Amino acid sequence: MVRRKPGSSKGIDEKELNKLVKEIELINGDGGIIVVFSNFNVADEIVDHIAGHNKTVKRVKVENGDDVARYLRDCRSFDEDVIVWTFPESPREDILKALNVFRERFIECRKPNVLVFTLGYRIELQKRAPDFWRYKNNVYEFIRFDRAIPYEYIDDRAAILDVDEKIEFYEKVLDRIKNKRKKIDILNNLGNLYLNKGEFDKAEKYYLEALNIRKKLAKKIPSYLPDYAGALNNLGNLYLNKGEFDKAEKCYEEAKRIYRELRKLMRS
């Protein structure tokens, strides 16, 4: 059992923590599933924050699917107010299956259940534990941008954001991306988002950065030449929108030259 005095949480948005605690209070006595995703060890801070609001906390560490079934079987006998579950860093098939099969037992516990997962679980839960995913209450995300972020998570997270949120998110993760192809994708996305907003100078900045990476790759790896030509076309379209017709024509001509070279290579 954990009960502590309130204290400030380090490394976490305290407003989000307070929202989580309010949701716990709302579903107290009814049972429920609150899902948390994070790319660092957030469980200790969540437990401290919940305990700081006069709630006792039962910590449950899951190693395999059998643990899920066992703890759910016994959960109604727990004396604590809230159950905080933690899981292995990488998703396991037996755990995902157990969550899906025994999803109703979380409600039958009659206690709020806070399930803390790494970011890698987000897509896997939706794909391989869809019934569990539909049973959940809210989802909270606590991300530190100085830590590694899975590429699959980036696409999945961005898909549910509006334009301004997407821009903020992409700009935060950009410096963490080491894979050049993924970095190009994000730079292009940022360029497209700013272009659609009519912020041409910012769009140009990201298009040029993506173009320079593609140009370097194309010199070493010919298979990148179509990508390089496509980036030139994107930049040309931007200059066309800005009314900088000479720059646009230069980009289009360079793209045409690359496409001609590619056709020659295909014939030979």
DATAWO-V452199 format. One line per field, one symbol per residue. ss: DSSP state (a for helix, b for strand, c for the rest). phi: phi as a letter, one per 40 degrees, with the letter a starting at -180 (. if undefined). psi: psi as a letter, one per 40 degrees, with the letter a starting at -180 (. if undefined). A space follows every 10 residues. Layout:
# DATAWO-V452199
ss=???
phi=???
psi=???
This chain:
# DATAWO-V452199
ss=cbcccccccc cccaaaaaaa aaaaaaaccc cbbbbbbbcc ccaaaaaaaa acccccbbbb bcccaaaaaa aaaaaaaccc cbbbbbcccc ccaaaaaaaa acaaaaaacc cbbbbbbbcc aaaaaaaaca aaaaacccbb bbcccccccc aaaaaaaacc ccaaaaaaaa aaaaaaccca aaaaaaaaaa aaaaaaccca aaaaaaaaaa aaaaaaaaaa caaaaaaaaa aaaaaaaaaa aaccaaaaaa aaaaaaaaaa aaaaaaac
phi=.babcdaccc gbcccccccc cccdcccdgb gibbbbbaba ccdcccddcc ccbgbcbbcb bcbacccdcc cccccccccc cbbbbbbddb cbdccccccc cbdccccccg bcbbbbbccc cdcccccbbc cddcccccbb bbbbccbcbc cccdcccccb ccdcccdccc cccdcccccc cccddcccdc dccccccgcc ccccdccccc cccccccccc bdccddcccc cccdcccccc ccgccccccc cccccccccc cccccccc
psi=hhhiiiiihh eihddddddd ddddddehee iihhhhiifi gedddddddd deffhihhhh hhdidddddd dddedeehdi dihhhiiidh hidddddddd dfdddddedf ihhhhhiide dddddddefd ddddeibihi hhhheeiihh ddddddddde iidddddddd ddedeehdhd dddddddddd ddddddeegd dddddddddd dddddddddd hdeedddddd dddddddddd deegdddddd dddddddddd ddddddd.
